[in-house]
Amino acid sequence: AEDLAKEPRLSNVLTVLKFGRAPILELETEQVRQAFIMAGEITWGAVLAGALGKYGRNQICRLVLEGKLLLDMERPLTTNSIISWATNETLPRLEV
């Protein structure tokens, strides 16, 4: 609990919780995954600027909470903060 209360971790956690509460559809997860396949990584600034659409911030925060995306919680969240897939194993797979 003490680690969570330290800054900037606390502010970052509160931001991710605020915007990532609602579950997202598998289709939305796949759309975000495709964006990462094309871009490799995405900055928080690009997300805020709408690079992933109107609900991109919510989707990114939800996927961080689910452990599918990495965001360095030890550094202040800025427009230059890098977001990336956690590992290849966590990539969602759509079964057809």
C-alpha positions in Angstrom: 0.0 0.0 0.0 2.9 2.4 0.7 4.2 1.9 -2.8 0.9 2.8 -4.3 0.8 6.0 -2.3 4.0 7.4 -3.7 4.0 9.9 -6.5 3.9 9.7 -9.5 2.5 6.1 -9.1 -0.5 7.3 -7.2 -1.6 9.8 -9.8 -1.0 7.4 -12.6 -3.0 4.6 -10.9 -5.9 7.1 -10.3 -5.9 8.1 -13.9 -5.9 4.6 -15.2 -8.6 3.6 -12.8 -10.7 6.6 -13.6 -10.7 6.0 -17.4 -10.4 2.2 -17.4 -13.3 1.2 -15.3 -15.7 0.1 -18.1 -15.0 -3.2 -19.8 -14.4 -3.1 -23.6 -15.5 -5.4 -26.3 -13.3 -8.0 -27.9 -13.7 -6.1 -31.2 -12.3 -2.9 -29.5 -9.4 -4.9 -28.1 -8.6 -6.2 -31.5 -8.7 -2.7 -33.0 -6.3 -1.5 -30.5 -4.1 -4.5 -31.0 -4.0 -3.8 -34.8 -3.0 -0.2 -34.1 0.0 -1.5 -32.0 0.9 -4.0 -34.7 1.2 -1.1 -37.2 2.8 1.5 -34.8 4.8 -0.7 -32.4 4.2 1.6 -29.6 1.9 4.6 -29.0 2.5 7.7 -26.8 0.0 8.9 -24.2 -0.1 12.2 -26.1 -1.2 10.4 -29.3 -4.0 8.7 -27.4 -5.2 12.0 -25.9 -5.0 13.5 -29.4 -7.4 10.9 -30.7 -5.1 8.5 -32.5 -7.2 5.6 -31.3 -10.5 7.3 -31.7 -13.0 8.9 -29.3 -12.7 6.2 -26.6 -9.0 5.5 -27.1 -8.1 6.8 -23.6 -10.7 4.5 -22.0 -9.6 1.5 -24.0 -5.9 2.0 -23.3 -6.5 2.4 -19.6 -8.7 -0.7 -19.5 -6.1 -2.7 -21.3 -3.4 -1.5 -18.8 -5.7 -2.7 -16.0 -6.1 -6.0 -17.7 -2.3 -6.3 -18.0 -2.3 -6.4 -21.8 -0.5 -3.0 -22.1 2.5 -1.6 -20.4 2.7 1.9 -19.0 5.6 2.9 -16.8 3.8 3.8 -13.5 7.0 5.0 -11.9 7.3 8.0 -14.1 4.9 10.9 -14.4 2.3 10.4 -17.1 3.1 12.9 -19.9 2.3 13.2 -23.6 5.7 11.5 -24.2 4.9 8.4 -22.1 5.2 5.2 -24.1 2.5 2.5 -24.1 3.3 -0.9 -25.5 2.0 -4.5 -25.5 3.1 -6.4 -22.3 4.3 -9.5 -24.2 3.4 -11.5 -27.2 1.6 -14.0 -25.0 -0.9 -11.3 -23.9 -1.9 -10.4 -27.4 -5.6 -11.1 -27.8 -6.5 -13.8 -30.3 -9.7 -13.8 -32.1 -10.9 -17.3 -33.0 -12.7 -17.7 -36.2 
